[in-house]
Amino acid sequence: MPKRRPLEAFIYLVNIDSLHVNETLSILKLYVINSNQVWCADLREDADPYIPEFKLVKLNSDGPEWETGIYVDVIIEIKNKLTTESYYLIARHQYIKRVE
């Protein structure tokens, strides 16, 4: 019987022109929508010291036990630490793949 594992999420906020991501921005929350189910997750920093400055990376490894090979909508909440404003970005039709 295969081992059941929760979903893992790796979130990348990438500056399109490869410039440094402003340090006033922070990714706070992740929302993954699978039909009528929503996974809401707190995120933590990636410990990889080799992440380039044009990427802001967060992760979570305690997700639901959904099937892989499906498409979901992903929303992240971004906060500006200076203005305290929050913004939401959505990426629709994101593929969840199985990682061995």
ChimeraX attribute file (.defattr): number of C-alpha atoms within 10 A of each C-alpha:
attribute: neighborCount
match mode: 1-to-1
recipient: residues
	/A:1	3
	/A:2	4
	/A:3	4
	/A:4	8
	/A:5	12
	/A:6	12
	/A:7	19
	/A:8	15
	/A:9	17
	/A:10	12
	/A:11	19
	/A:12	13
	/A:13	17
	/A:14	16
	/A:15	14
	/A:16	10
	/A:17	7
	/A:18	11
	/A:19	12
	/A:20	14
	/A:21	17
	/A:22	13
	/A:23	11
	/A:24	11
	/A:25	18
	/A:26	18
	/A:27	23
	/A:28	15
	/A:29	17
	/A:30	24
	/A:31	16
	/A:32	21
	/A:33	17
	/A:34	15
	/A:35	9
	/A:36	5
	/A:37	11
	/A:38	15
	/A:39	13
	/A:40	15
	/A:41	18
	/A:42	13
	/A:43	19
	/A:44	15
	/A:45	12
	/A:46	14
	/A:47	10
	/A:48	8
	/A:49	6
	/A:50	6
	/A:51	11
	/A:52	14
	/A:53	14
	/A:54	17
	/A:55	18
	/A:56	21
	/A:57	20
	/A:58	21
	/A:59	18
	/A:60	17
	/A:61	14
	/A:62	14
	/A:63	15
	/A:64	14
	/A:65	11
	/A:66	14
	/A:67	11
	/A:68	12
	/A:69	10
	/A:70	12
	/A:71	15
	/A:72	18
	/A:73	16
	/A:74	19
	/A:75	17
	/A:76	20
	/A:77	15
	/A:78	19
	/A:79	18
	/A:80	15
	/A:81	12
	/A:82	9
	/A:83	8
	/A:84	11
	/A:85	10
	/A:86	14
	/A:87	12
	/A:88	12
	/A:89	12
	/A:90	12
	/A:91	11
	/A:92	13
	/A:93	13
	/A:94	12
	/A:95	12
	/A:96	16
	/A:97	12
	/A:98	9
	/A:99	7
	/A:100	3
